């Protein structure tokens, strides 16, 4: 079954409403240089102006805010190489949800510092392996053994 058949208008409207509550909106200005280059009106979505400097905040917040009270109480766990973790960290802090983020040991220090700053005391960082796949496997195992809601990147098509 194709994933697009699983998402309906009501899902999109519910996500927009959840995101509206935190004001996660960025401008969509015309880029004159690219417009001239391609002979078309080219607009660029300024996701670099988000609290976590990427669009990842939208998927993380929408996923976590959409969990039941029982699931929120159990917390969330994910794996990331950096940007997704920042979105999860910010969302956990904003929603008051405990989280565990698994990162590859090779994650740049500046990303680790940013994740910690965004998370406050609500998100624990754990390092596993040298690749995203290693961290992802550790996150899946941790979630299965301890009960937090696993938030794999593959939940966002």
N, C-alpha and C positions, 0 to 999 in steps of 0.2 A: 504494500500500500504506500502510495506517495504521501510524504509528510504534509504537503499543502492541503490535502483533503482532511487533515486532522485539525486544521486551524480555521476557525470560523470568524465571522464579523464580530460576534459577541466576545470572542477571545481578544481580538485586537482592541475593541472598545474598553474591555476590562483592563488591559495592559496600559492603555493610554490614560485611563482614570487613575490607576496606581501611580504612574509616573508624574501625572499632573500634580499630585499631592506634594511632591518634593521639588517641583519646578525644574525638572531636568530638561530644559529647552535651550537650544543653541541656534544662533542665526544661520541663515542660508543666503549669503551674499553672492552677487554676480561677480565672477572673476573675469575681468575685462581681457587680460592677457590670453587666457585659454579660450575665451569666446572668440577673440580675433584670430587666434591660431587655427581653430577648427571651424570657423564660420558658423557658429551656433551660440546660443545662450548657455553658458556653462556656469552652474552654481555649485559652490562648495559648502558642504555642511561642516561647520566649525566645531567638531567634537573635541578638538584640543582645548576648548574652553570649559569642558566639564570639570567637575571636582577631581576626577581621576584622570583627566586629560585624554580620554578615549571614550568610544561608544560603549565599552564593556559595562559601564555603570548601568545602562538601561536593562540589559539582560539579567544582570545579577540582582538588581533591585526588584525587577518584575518577578523573577523566580522566587526570591525569598519572601517578598511581600505577599505572594500568592499562596504561601504555605498555610496550613491550618494551625490553630493555636497549639495543638499537640505536637505537630512537627516543629514549630518554632521553638517550643520548650526543649526539644531534643537537640536543637542546634543544626548547623550545616557544616559540611566538609567539602572541600574542592581541591583540585590540583591546578597549578598554573605556572607559567614561566614569568609572570609579572603583571600584565595589564588586567587580566581577568581577576587575579587576586586583589588588585586595588579596588575593583568594582565590588567584589564580595566584602572586603574589609570595610569600605565606606558604607555599604548597605547594612552590614551587621551592626555597625556603630549607630547608624541612624535609626534602625529598627529595634535596637537593644537585644540582639540575638547573638548567642555564643557561636563561634565558628573555629574551625581548624583548617588551615591552608597548608597544603603540601607543595613545596617548591623543590626544583632540582638544586643540588648543591652549587651549581654553576650560575645561579641567578645573580645578576649584578647587584652589588651592595647598595647602589642608589635606589634600585627597585625595592629591595628588602626594607630599607629605611623608610621609603614612602609608604609601603604597605603597613608597617608598624605605626607610622604616624596617623594614617587614616583609620586604623583599627582601634586605637586606644587599647584598653585592657580586655576587649571582648574577643579578640581573635588570636589564637595561638599559631605560631609559625613552626612548621616542622620541615626538615630537609631530608630528602630521600633520593638517592641515586644521582646520576649525572644528566639525565634527560627528562623531558616532560613525561614520557611513557613510564619511566621509573616512579616519578612522583605520583602519576595518575594511578598506577597499580597500588601504591602504598595508600593512597586516599581511599580507593575502593575497598581495600582490605580493612582499613581502620573503620570506615562507615559500617561495613557488614558486621564487624566485631563489637562495635560500641553503640550503634544506633542513630547517630546524626543523619540527617537527610543529605545523601551524596548529591553533589551538584556537578555532574560531568559536563564538560564543554559541549559534548554531543547532544545535550538537551536543547541547544539553540541551533536550529538548522541554518 
